[in-house]
Amino acid sequence: MSLRHELERLLGKFGQDSQRIEDSVLIGCSEQQEAWFALDLGLNSSSSINASLQKPEVEKELTGSFTELRKALYQLNVKDASLLSTAQALLRWHDTHQFCSRSGQPTKKNMAGSKRVCSSNQIIYYPQMAPVVITLVSDGTRCLLARQSFFPKGMYSALAGFCDIGESLEETVRREVAEEVGLEVERLHYSASQHWPFPNSSLMIACHATVKPGQTEIRLNLRELEAAAWFRHDEVAIALRRNNPYTQQQNGAFPFCLPPKFAIAHQLIKEWVEKPIRFTLPV
């Protein structure tokens, strides 16, 4: 039985029209040239169309259990996590772009799911990503890490913020660091970039930055962050080696931990631990 026939069988078993398969989107291709597609089953929908598709029934049929997407990304390998984040971002974009912003008429997805077209005026809509700068701030011997309230217990990460209209990346780094922790960036160095599906679809642009000597006092913006602190090289190195970083300890506390290996924040922190960054670009 082909995968399509198997999916049609499952959808039929749960009272769903097999036509829903046409809503799937292409997210990649295997080394054997097999196309990989993603499909939103609508399990979180309250509409009558999806009312018959219940999580317990699907879990029983597929002998598994659903988990929150953010948690899943912490457990998957890099390849699977990348596929899952692509699927999440693309499916969400299609769900929120059902109508043309100019004509108000319905838009139609192409077969691969790479665009939508308005049939009344032929305007083509492509998925977009919002640029976000994520910055690891250092004073030479320490790095600054922060946490937001929705982070897993004990987890700290690099600072991050959306680019404003008219800003350069350098200006965004300088503004975000000043707004969130009250520090003035002296120099910065670009590292890498990564797609990230939260909160919608973002292009994470990773940078290392140093602060001015003698100006390392943190002035925390509690509207943006829950906590922020300087961490020594040895503290961060130990956290990178921790096997089960999000597991509660016997005393009820959670250890200091870092973002999962898939996240570009993890790579930024790892770079800082493994080799000194030579900063040559003034802000």
Secondary structure, 3 states (H helix, E strand, C coil): CCHHHHHHHHHHHCCCCHHHHHHCEEEEECCCCCEEEECCCCCCCCCCCCCCCCHHHHHHHHCCCCCCHHHHHCCCCHHHHHHHHHHHHHHHHHHHCCECCCCCCEEEECCCCCCEEECCCCCEECCCCEEEEEEEEECCCEEEEEECCCCCCCECECEEEECCCCCCHHHHHHHHHHHHHCCCEEEEEEEEEEEECCCCCEEEEEEEEEECCCCCCCCCCCCCCCEEEEEEHHHHHHHHHCCCCCCCCCCCCCCCECCCCCCHHHHHHHHHHHCCCCCCEEC
